[in-house]
Amino acid sequence: MPEWARPLPGREGDAPIGAPGAAGDVSDATGDAPDRAEPAVRAGSTPSRGKPARGTSGLGSSGLGGGRSGGKSSSFGRSGFGERSSSRGSGSTRRREYSGERKERKPRPTIADRVESGALAGAELTEHAREAILRTLTAAPKSRRQLMDAMTRKGYPPEVLEPLLERFEEVGLIDDAEYAGMIVRTRHGERGLSRRAIAQELRRKGIDDETATGALDQVDDDDENDAARDLVRRRLARTTGLDREVRMRRVVGMLARKGYSPGLALSLVREELAREGDEADEEPYGGFDDL
């Protein structure tokens, strides 16, 4: 027998090549194509591990990874690719629902509400009012009338405020005369207001007429004329180049707003215009001869 016709060494009982049922036979007696048999394994070789036999799917019956799952259902087959498991829960359950409506906060109770309900009374109310008055005086000096009005608007009872204000006057923390004198000095020296304008401001701040008269004695007629003349000179310097009537009208209006009488304002304006070399006119705002 030629060398090439000899059968390869294999398992015992293998039929020789060409015999019926041998591995090399491609058809049986009936002529149908039989199923492929498992290939023979040579002696001394070990079968490969991890590789499935031919004719079976490597993915297993359960789809991807079925061979490794060992009977467990895959997350891709039934629930679909990328679908989250229902055990994790939806995001809506983890997030707090926001209705879009802002919760309204309850307003803090005012002093009047606390006094009316009895939550603030007795020594606590007195101490609370005393601290409120001290904070107000620390910010700026006030008259007694101003303090009474401010504390009453906050809700403090007048019967609690009166003894406190009396005590503050005794120790000198409230002094209407000193406060009025300060107002007269600052308003006349810095703003050039007349005594009439300053008296109206003192009345608005709660200073009585007697105290206001004593404070206004610091300014006499000469001081008032000097302040008005200084205002006229500064305003005329800013209106250089304008018509004479326009300049007079603006300066007289400015002095009237500061409380000066029209007669004093006109006389001072004429004097200053004459000093500048302008021709004085008999009529207050000039004539109409040039029309």
Stockholm file with secondary structure:
# STOCKHOLM 1.0

chainA/1-291         MPEWARPLPGREGDAPIGAPGAAGDVSDATGDAPDRAEPAVRAGSTPSRGKPARGTSGLGSSGLGGGRSGGKSSSFGRSGFGERSSSRGSGSTRRREYSGERKERKPRPTIADRVESGALAGAELTEHAREAILRTLTAAPKSRRQLMDAMTRKGYPPEVLEPLLERFEEVGLIDDAEYAGMIVRTRHGERGLSRRAIAQELRRKGIDDETATGALDQVDDDDENDAARDLVRRRLARTTGLDREVRMRRVVGMLARKGYSPGLALSLVREELAREGDEADEEPYGGFDDL
#=GR chainA/1-291 SS CCGGGSCCCCSTTCCCTTSTTCTTCCCCTTCCCCCCCCCCCCTTCCCCSSCCCTTSCTTCTTSTTHHHHTTCCCTTTTTCTTCCCGGGCCHHHHSCCCCSCCCCCCCCCCHHHHHHHTSSCHHHHHHHHHHHHHHHHHHSCCCHHHHHHHHHHHTCCHHHHHHHHHHHHHTTSCCHHHHHHHHHHHHHHHHCCCHHHHHHHHHHTTCCHHHHHHHHTTCCHHHHHHHHHHHHHHHHHHTTTSCHHHHHHHHHHHHHHTTCCHHHHHHHHHHHHHHTTCCCCSSTTCCSTTC
#=GC SS_cons         CCGGGSCCCCSTTCCCTTSTTCTTCCCCTTCCCCCCCCCCCCTTCCCCSSCCCTTSCTTCTTSTTHHHHTTCCCTTTTTCTTCCCGGGCCHHHHSCCCCSCCCCCCCCCCHHHHHHHTSSCHHHHHHHHHHHHHHHHHHSCCCHHHHHHHHHHHTCCHHHHHHHHHHHHHTTSCCHHHHHHHHHHHHHHHHCCCHHHHHHHHHHTTCCHHHHHHHHTTCCHHHHHHHHHHHHHHHHHHTTTSCHHHHHHHHHHHHHHTTCCHHHHHHHHHHHHHHTTCCCCSSTTCCSTTC
//
